[in-house]
């Protein structure tokens, strides 16, 4: 059943299980692991809203205020290790959400980010009344670009965004619409 973004936020989110992950609502107990993993300049320079250094009070503040976004804690299924965050946020257009994610460095290169992003994209198209998911990444962030491509996103142009750490940076903008997502699911690609 599809819902609009705001009404879905009013209800408690159910966890999403994938082959290796559980995506669940973040809880205050995640703050310590979140601060430890996010306190990485290499991650912060690729993000718009992540400060560096990233301390415990940043994580606690984010967790207190993230209820206006659809954010999932990405955890490993076998041991519940907190790995990062993945979610979507509403935009000015009700039929459009914007995907965002970060995963801690110890978990890079294992496909976890792609697996989490695919789960949130599927959730967005099956549970939200949206027609399109957008995303962007820094032009130099080839790993994030690859995640988006593996999820079926199409490059739609270049632009810039303001990073609290790196300033104004070049970005690549991506788009995945419902028709393309449906076709990819039918072909078994996404």
Secondary structure, DSSP 8 states (H G I E B T S, - for coil): --B-HHHHHHS----EE-SSEEEE---GGGHHHHHHHH--HHHHTT-SS--SS--HHHHHHHHHHGGGSEEEEEEETTT--EEEEEEEEE-SSTTEEEEEEEE-GGGTTSSHHHHHHHHHHHHHHHHB--SEEEEEEETT-HHHHHHHHHTT-EEEEEEEEEETTTEEEEEEEEEEEHHHHHHHHHHT--
